Amino acid sequence: MAGPVPGGEFAGYEVLSLLGRGGMGSVFLVRNRHLERREALKVLAVDSQGDFAARFGAEARTVASLDHPGIVTVYHHGIDGEIPWFTMQYLEGTDLSGGQRLPLGEVTQIVRQVADALDYAHARGVVHRDVKPANIMVRRDAAGAVERVTVLDFGIARLAGASSLTAADSFVGTLTYAAPETIGGRRDVAAADQYALACTAYELLTGRTPFAGLPTPALLHAQLSEAPPPISRSIPALAGLDHVFARALAKDPAQRYRSCRAFAAALAAGADPATRRQTRVAPVPLPPPPPVGPATTPPPPNRSTITIMLSLIAILIGIAVIAGAILLINRDDSASPAPDVSSSPAGAAASPSGVSPSGAPSSAAAAATWGLVVSPQGRVIRFGHYDSREDLLSKAATYGYDESWGYATFTTGCAAVAHATGVSAGSAAYYTARGATRTAASQAAVDRSQQATGRTSSTVSTLCVGDSLD
């Protein structure tokens, strides 16, 4: 039997027009005469021999059971003249194919809604397996703002996978957005949808996918074994998102975010202007040292008794801060290195001795907390103006920080990160230290690195209270 033809009839539906064709089949606009409504009908380009009908029916019922505003609704399914088909909700709007770039705010909004739909399905044992711009429909309001985001073809890869021509270890999906485990034949891995969503977000922001332009053999190799290029290489202003995409596009599914919503939240946090003002991703150049000598304050215009008292109090506080800084620099436990993740026990990086200014005077307790964290691969993120060490590290976690990283927090003075020359990333090559001045912190970090590795070391990043993070 012939397939659907515009102007004809198929499986009891009046075929109105062809909406599109893809690798898994064709989509037609049809009219349901019984309900007097328009629906989208998709026919699958698969072999329907053997026990396909039973498996296709089971998969179709699973997909049809999904009830989420971000997932297109499946109405009916069947096999007509050996042609498998199903009908679904017809939506007004446009998909995101075409490689167009979208504003950062729109991309975070779209990713958030898609992530919510994906996690909903994952909780019910359904993995999309073909997330890409062409499968994301966006409807806009009269002003052009994003009004609704819907994931199309949810579970279509599962339906196509029911074909007797699809081997148990074969690849179903779109290679440009496919996670390594999907290419390797592992089915229904929820983290694979996160990988594809990250590829999609990358494309929506830059106009190209992470490994765009590669021939198929090179693309396969890149998806399986190459790190994606940082998004800042295409758009330097998005350097704050480099770590977000690096984690979501990790080759090992266990290294990605715990859910698609977590990835969406990290993307939104990295895109937040307030966050970008408080965060800087390294390697960063060493800022010039601060002026030597105590700061001077011009005499107050009014020499009243109250003003004199306030000045004396300020002098006393300054003396206390300096004393605390001197105590800090003389402590042996002033910093902690990023641990060797191949041999250190879990949680080795979270040594309290390396992260809080325990030698600081009590008057500094209410001061703002500053700090930096460093991954085993050498990615440094700097923070300032936080209420506590816990708040700072909680924020750092949204940038990928975990127990394998090193860190140093402080309320006075400075901190630095040093790198041991010739030691590979991930092998405890990065060490942190604190000091009363930038120079002291840098030297302390270099000393600790050289003592631990026996190699020449150099400073890669510093941070002092009051530094600009813009």
C-alpha positions as CSV (number, residue, x, y, z in Angstrom):
1,M,0.0,0.0,0.0
2,A,1.2,3.5,-0.8
3,G,2.0,6.0,1.9
4,P,0.2,9.2,2.6
5,V,-0.3,11.6,-0.3
6,P,-1.6,15.2,0.1
7,G,-5.2,15.3,-1.1
8,G,-5.7,11.6,-0.4
9,E,-6.6,9.5,2.6
10,F,-4.4,7.4,4.9
11,A,-5.5,5.2,7.8
12,G,-8.8,7.0,7.9
13,Y,-7.3,10.5,8.0
14,E,-7.6,13.1,5.3
15,V,-4.1,14.1,4.3
16,L,-3.8,17.9,3.9
17,S,-0.1,18.6,3.3
18,L,3.4,17.4,3.8
19,L,5.0,19.1,6.8
20,G,8.5,17.7,6.6
21,R,10.8,14.7,6.0
22,G,13.6,13.3,8.2
23,G,15.8,10.4,8.6
24,M,13.2,8.4,10.5
25,G,10.2,9.2,8.4
26,S,7.8,11.9,7.1
27,V,5.2,14.1,8.8
28,F,1.9,15.2,7.3
29,L,-0.8,17.5,8.4
30,V,-4.0,15.5,8.5
31,R,-7.6,16.0,9.5
32,N,-9.3,13.7,12.0
33,R,-12.9,13.5,10.6
34,H,-14.4,12.1,13.7
35,L,-13.1,14.8,16.0
36,E,-13.0,17.6,13.4
37,R,-9.5,18.6,14.3
38,R,-6.1,18.8,12.7
39,E,-3.4,16.5,13.8
40,A,0.2,15.6,12.7
41,L,0.7,12.2,11.3
42,K,4.1,10.6,11.1
43,V,5.0,7.5,9.1
44,L,8.2,5.7,10.1
45,A,10.7,4.6,7.5
46,V,11.4,1.2,9.1
47,D,10.9,-2.5,8.4
48,S,7.7,-3.8,10.0
49,Q,8.4,-7.5,9.6
50,G,8.6,-10.1,12.3
51,D,7.4,-9.2,15.8
52,F,7.7,-5.5,15.0
53,A,4.0,-4.8,15.4
54,A,3.9,-6.0,19.1
55,R,7.0,-4.0,20.0
56,F,5.9,-0.9,18.1
57,G,2.6,-1.0,19.9
58,A,4.3,-1.3,23.3
59,E,6.6,1.6,22.6
60,A,3.8,3.7,21.2
61,R,1.7,3.2,24.4
62,T,4.7,4.1,26.6
63,V,5.2,7.4,24.7
64,A,1.5,8.1,24.6
65,S,1.4,7.8,28.4
66,L,3.6,10.9,28.8
67,D,1.5,13.9,30.0
68,H,3.6,17.1,30.2
69,P,3.0,20.5,28.7
70,G,6.5,20.4,27.2
71,I,6.0,17.1,25.4
72,V,3.9,16.8,22.3
73,T,0.9,14.5,22.9
74,V,0.6,11.2,20.9
75,Y,-3.0,10.3,20.0
76,H,-3.2,7.1,18.0
77,H,-0.9,4.6,16.3
78,G,-1.1,1.7,13.9
79,I,0.4,-0.2,11.0
80,D,-1.4,0.3,7.6
81,G,-0.2,-1.7,4.7
82,E,3.1,-2.5,6.5
83,I,3.6,1.2,7.1
84,P,3.9,2.1,10.8
85,W,2.3,5.4,11.8
86,F,1.1,7.5,14.7
87,T,-0.7,10.8,15.1
88,M,0.1,13.5,17.5
89,Q,-0.9,17.0,18.5
90,Y,-0.4,19.6,15.8
91,L,1.4,22.6,17.1
92,E,1.7,26.1,15.8
93,G,5.1,27.6,15.8
94,T,8.6,27.0,14.4
95,D,11.3,24.5,15.3
96,L,14.9,25.7,16.0
97,S,16.6,24.1,13.1
98,G,18.6,26.2,10.7
99,G,21.6,27.1,12.8
100,Q,20.2,30.5,13.9
101,R,21.7,32.2,16.9
102,L,19.5,33.2,19.7
103,P,20.0,35.7,22.6
104,L,21.4,34.1,25.8
105,G,18.3,34.9,27.8
106,E,16.1,33.0,25.3
107,V,18.4,30.0,25.2
108,T,18.4,29.7,29.0
109,Q,14.6,29.9,28.9
110,I,14.3,27.3,26.2
111,V,16.8,24.9,27.8
112,R,15.0,25.2,31.1
113,Q,11.7,24.1,29.6
114,V,13.2,21.3,27.5
115,A,15.1,20.1,30.6
116,D,11.9,20.0,32.6
117,A,10.2,17.9,29.9
118,L,13.2,15.5,29.6
119,D,13.5,14.9,33.4
120,Y,9.8,14.3,33.6
121,A,10.1,11.5,31.0
122,H,13.3,10.1,32.5
123,A,11.5,9.7,35.8
124,R,9.1,7.4,33.9
125,G,11.8,5.4,32.2
126,V,11.5,7.1,28.8
127,V,14.6,8.6,27.1
128,H,14.2,10.8,24.0
129,R,17.4,9.7,22.2
130,D,17.2,12.3,19.5
131,V,17.2,15.8,21.2
132,K,18.2,18.5,18.6
133,P,17.0,21.9,17.5
134,A,14.7,20.4,14.8
135,N,12.8,18.5,17.6
136,I,12.2,21.7,19.7
137,M,9.1,23.7,18.7
138,V,8.9,27.3,19.9
139,R,5.7,29.4,19.9
140,R,6.1,33.2,20.3
141,D,3.6,35.8,21.4
142,A,2.6,38.9,19.4
143,A,5.7,40.7,20.7
144,G,8.0,37.9,19.6
145,A,8.8,36.6,23.1
146,V,9.0,32.9,23.7
147,E,5.6,31.7,24.9
148,R,5.8,28.0,24.8
149,V,8.5,25.4,24.2
150,T,7.5,21.8,23.2
151,V,9.7,18.8,22.6
152,L,8.7,16.9,19.4
153,D,9.3,13.3,18.4
154,F,9.6,12.3,22.0
155,G,10.3,8.6,22.0
156,I,10.3,8.4,18.2
157,A,13.8,6.9,18.3
158,R,12.3,4.3,20.6
159,L,9.6,3.6,18.1
160,A,12.1,3.4,15.2
161,G,14.3,1.2,17.5
162,A,11.4,-1.3,17.5
163,S,12.2,-2.1,13.9
164,S,13.6,-5.6,13.2
165,L,16.3,-3.9,11.2
166,T,17.6,-2.1,14.3
167,A,20.2,-4.3,15.9
168,A,20.6,-4.3,19.7
169,D,23.9,-2.4,19.6
170,S,23.1,-0.1,16.6
171,F,22.9,3.7,16.7
172,V,19.6,5.5,16.4
173,G,19.5,9.3,16.5
174,T,21.4,12.2,15.0
175,L,25.2,11.9,15.1
176,T,25.9,15.6,15.5
177,Y,24.2,15.6,18.9
178,A,24.8,12.0,19.9
179,A,26.5,11.2,23.2
180,P,29.4,8.7,23.2
181,E,27.4,6.0,25.0
182,T,24.6,6.4,22.4
183,I,27.0,5.9,19.5
184,G,28.4,2.9,21.3
185,G,24.9,1.3,21.4
186,R,23.8,1.9,25.0
187,R,20.1,2.6,24.9
188,D,17.9,4.6,27.3
189,V,20.8,6.4,29.1
190,A,19.1,9.5,30.5
191,A,22.4,11.4,30.6
192,A,22.6,11.1,26.8
193,D,19.7,13.4,26.5
194,Q,21.6,16.0,28.6
195,Y,24.6,15.7,26.3
196,A,22.3,16.3,23.2
197,L,20.6,19.2,25.0
198,A,24.0,20.7,25.7
199,C,25.0,20.3,22.0
200,T,21.7,22.0,21.1
201,A,22.3,24.9,23.5
202,Y,25.8,25.3,22.2
203,E,24.5,25.6,18.7
204,L,21.7,28.0,19.6
205,L,24.3,30.3,21.2
206,T,27.0,30.1,18.6
207,G,25.3,29.1,15.4
208,R,27.3,25.8,15.2
209,T,27.5,22.5,17.0
210,P,30.7,21.7,19.1
211,F,32.1,19.5,16.3
212,A,30.6,21.2,13.3
213,G,32.0,20.7,9.8
214,L,33.7,17.3,10.4
215,P,33.2,14.4,8.0
216,T,31.5,11.4,9.5
217,P,34.6,9.4,10.6
218,A,36.2,12.5,12.2
219,L,32.8,13.4,13.9
220,L,32.6,9.9,15.3
221,H,36.1,10.1,16.7
222,A,35.4,13.6,18.2
223,Q,32.2,12.6,19.9
224,L,33.8,9.6,21.4
225,S,37.2,10.9,22.5
226,E,37.8,14.7,22.0
227,A,37.0,17.5,24.4
228,P,34.6,20.0,22.9
229,P,36.0,23.4,22.1
230,P,35.2,26.0,24.8
231,I,32.2,28.1,23.8
232,S,34.4,31.2,24.6
233,R,36.4,30.3,21.5
234,S,33.4,31.4,19.4
235,I,32.0,34.0,21.8
236,P,34.6,35.3,24.3
237,A,31.9,37.0,26.4
238,L,30.5,33.5,27.2
239,A,33.7,32.4,29.0
240,G,31.6,32.0,32.2
241,L,29.8,29.1,30.5
242,D,32.9,27.1,29.5
243,H,32.8,25.0,32.6
244,V,29.1,24.4,32.2
245,F,29.4,22.9,28.8
246,A,32.6,21.0,29.6
247,R,30.7,19.2,32.3
248,A,27.4,18.6,30.4
249,L,29.5,17.3,27.4
250,A,31.7,15.1,29.4
251,K,32.4,11.7,27.7
252,D,31.6,9.8,30.9
253,P,27.9,10.1,31.7
254,A,28.7,9.9,35.4
255,Q,30.7,13.1,35.1
256,R,27.7,15.2,33.8
257,Y,25.1,17.0,35.8
258,R,22.9,14.8,37.9
259,S,19.9,15.8,35.8
260,C,18.9,18.0,32.8
261,R,17.4,20.5,35.2
262,A,20.7,20.8,37.0
263,F,22.4,21.5,33.7
264,A,19.8,24.2,32.9
265,A,20.2,25.7,36.3
266,A,24.0,25.9,35.9
267,L,23.6,27.4,32.5
268,A,21.2,30.1,33.9
269,A,23.6,30.8,36.8
270,G,26.6,31.2,34.4
271,A,24.5,33.5,32.2
272,D,23.3,35.7,35.1
273,P,25.0,39.1,35.0
274,A,25.3,39.2,38.8
275,T,27.1,35.9,38.7
276,R,29.4,37.0,35.9
277,R,30.4,40.0,37.9
278,Q,31.3,37.8,40.9
279,T,33.1,35.0,38.9
280,R,36.2,34.8,36.8
281,V,37.4,31.7,35.1
282,A,41.2,31.1,34.9
283,P,44.0,30.7,33.8
284,V,44.0,34.5,34.4
285,P,47.0,36.9,34.2
286,L,48.6,37.9,37.5
287,P,47.3,41.3,38.4
288,P,49.9,44.0,39.3
289,P,50.9,44.0,43.0
290,P,49.0,46.5,45.2
291,P,50.8,49.7,46.4
292,V,53.2,49.1,49.3
293,G,52.6,51.0,52.5
294,P,49.7,51.7,54.7
295,A,46.7,53.5,53.3
296,T,46.3,57.0,54.4
297,T,43.1,58.7,55.3
298,P,42.8,62.5,54.9
299,P,42.0,64.3,58.2
300,P,38.3,64.8,58.7
301,P,37.0,68.4,58.2
302,N,35.3,68.4,61.6
303,R,37.5,67.7,64.6
304,S,34.7,67.0,66.9
305,T,35.1,64.5,69.8
306,I,32.8,62.0,68.0
307,T,34.9,62.1,64.8
308,I,38.2,61.6,66.8
309,M,36.7,58.6,68.6
310,L,35.6,57.0,65.3
311,S,39.1,57.5,63.9
312,L,40.7,55.8,66.9
313,I,38.3,52.8,66.5
314,A,39.2,52.5,62.8
315,I,42.9,52.5,63.7
316,L,42.5,49.7,66.2
317,I,40.5,47.6,63.8
318,G,43.3,48.1,61.2
319,I,45.9,46.9,63.7
320,A,43.8,43.8,64.5
321,V,43.4,43.0,60.8
322,I,47.2,43.3,60.2
323,A,47.9,41.1,63.2
324,G,45.5,38.5,61.9
325,A,47.1,38.6,58.4
326,I,50.6,38.1,59.9
327,L,49.3,35.1,61.9
328,L,47.8,33.7,58.7
329,I,51.0,33.8,56.7
330,N,52.9,32.0,59.4
331,R,50.6,29.1,59.7
332,D,51.7,25.8,58.1
333,D,48.1,24.8,57.2
334,S,47.2,27.9,55.2
335,A,46.2,26.1,52.0
336,S,45.2,22.8,50.4
337,P,46.3,21.3,47.1
338,A,43.9,20.0,44.5
339,P,44.1,16.2,45.3
340,D,45.4,13.5,43.0
341,V,42.0,12.1,42.0
342,S,43.6,8.8,40.9
343,S,44.9,8.0,44.4
344,S,43.4,10.3,47.1
345,P,40.5,9.2,49.1
346,A,37.1,10.8,48.5
347,G,36.8,14.2,50.2
348,A,40.6,14.8,50.4
349,A,40.2,18.2,48.9
350,A,37.8,19.3,51.7
351,S,40.5,19.7,54.3
352,P,39.2,22.5,56.6
353,S,42.8,23.6,57.2
354,G,43.1,24.9,53.7
355,V,39.9,26.9,53.3
356,S,39.0,29.1,56.2
357,P,41.0,31.8,57.9
358,S,41.0,30.1,61.3
359,G,43.9,32.3,62.3
360,A,42.0,35.6,61.6
361,P,41.0,37.7,64.5
362,S,37.4,37.5,65.7
363,S,36.7,41.0,64.4
364,A,36.9,39.6,60.8
365,A,34.0,37.2,61.4
366,A,31.5,39.6,59.9
367,A,33.8,40.5,56.9
368,A,32.9,39.4,53.4
369,T,34.3,36.0,52.3
370,W,36.5,35.8,49.2
371,G,38.0,32.7,47.7
372,L,39.1,30.7,44.7
373,V,38.6,27.1,43.7
374,V,40.8,25.0,41.3
375,S,39.9,21.8,39.5
376,P,42.4,19.0,39.0
377,Q,42.6,20.1,35.4
378,G,43.6,23.6,36.4
379,R,40.3,25.6,35.9
380,V,40.3,28.4,38.5
381,I,37.2,30.2,39.5
382,R,37.4,33.3,41.7
383,F,34.7,34.6,44.0
384,G,34.1,37.6,46.2
385,H,31.6,39.3,48.5
386,Y,30.0,36.2,50.0
387,D,28.5,36.0,53.5
388,S,30.4,32.8,54.5
389,R,32.6,30.0,53.2
390,E,29.6,27.7,52.9
391,D,27.8,30.2,50.7
392,L,30.8,30.6,48.5
393,L,31.4,26.9,48.1
394,S,27.7,26.4,47.4
395,K,27.9,28.8,44.6
396,A,31.1,27.2,43.4
397,A,29.2,23.9,43.1
398,T,27.0,25.4,40.4
399,Y,30.2,25.8,38.3
400,G,31.2,22.2,38.7
401,Y,33.1,22.3,42.0
402,D,33.2,19.0,43.9
403,E,35.3,17.1,46.4
404,S,38.1,16.6,43.8
405,W,38.9,20.3,43.6
406,G,41.2,22.4,45.8
407,Y,40.1,25.7,47.3
408,A,41.1,28.5,49.6
409,T,38.8,31.1,51.3
410,F,39.7,34.2,53.2
411,T,38.3,37.4,54.6
412,T,41.6,39.3,54.7
413,G,44.7,39.3,52.5
414,C,45.1,37.2,49.4
415,A,45.2,33.7,48.0
416,A,47.0,32.2,45.0
417,V,47.2,29.1,42.8
418,A,50.5,27.6,41.6
419,H,51.1,25.0,38.9
420,A,54.0,22.5,38.9
421,T,55.7,22.6,35.5
422,G,55.6,19.3,33.6
423,V,53.0,17.6,35.8
424,S,49.9,16.6,33.9
425,A,46.5,18.0,34.8
426,G,44.6,15.8,37.2
427,S,47.8,14.8,39.0
428,A,47.8,17.2,42.0
429,A,49.5,19.8,39.8
430,Y,47.7,22.8,41.2
431,Y,48.2,24.1,44.8
432,T,46.6,26.9,46.7
433,A,47.9,29.1,49.5
434,R,47.0,32.2,51.4
435,G,49.1,35.2,52.5
436,A,48.8,38.7,53.8
437,T,49.8,40.2,50.4
438,R,49.6,39.0,46.8
439,T,53.3,38.4,46.7
440,A,53.3,36.4,49.9
441,A,50.3,34.3,48.7
442,S,52.0,33.6,45.4
443,Q,55.3,32.6,47.0
444,A,53.5,30.4,49.5
445,A,51.6,28.6,46.7
446,V,54.8,28.1,44.6
447,D,56.7,26.8,47.7
448,R,54.0,24.3,48.5
449,S,53.8,23.1,44.8
450,Q,57.6,22.7,44.6
451,Q,57.8,20.9,47.9
452,A,55.0,18.5,46.9
453,T,56.2,17.8,43.4
454,G,59.9,18.6,43.4
455,R,59.4,20.6,40.2
456,T,59.7,24.2,39.2
457,S,56.3,25.9,39.8
458,S,54.7,29.2,38.9
459,T,51.6,31.2,39.9
460,V,48.6,31.0,37.6
461,S,46.1,33.0,39.5
462,T,45.8,35.3,42.5
463,L,42.9,37.0,44.3
464,C,43.0,39.6,47.1
465,V,40.2,41.2,49.1
466,G,38.9,44.1,47.1
467,D,40.1,42.9,43.6
468,S,37.8,43.7,40.7
469,L,36.0,40.6,39.4
470,D,34.5,42.2,36.3
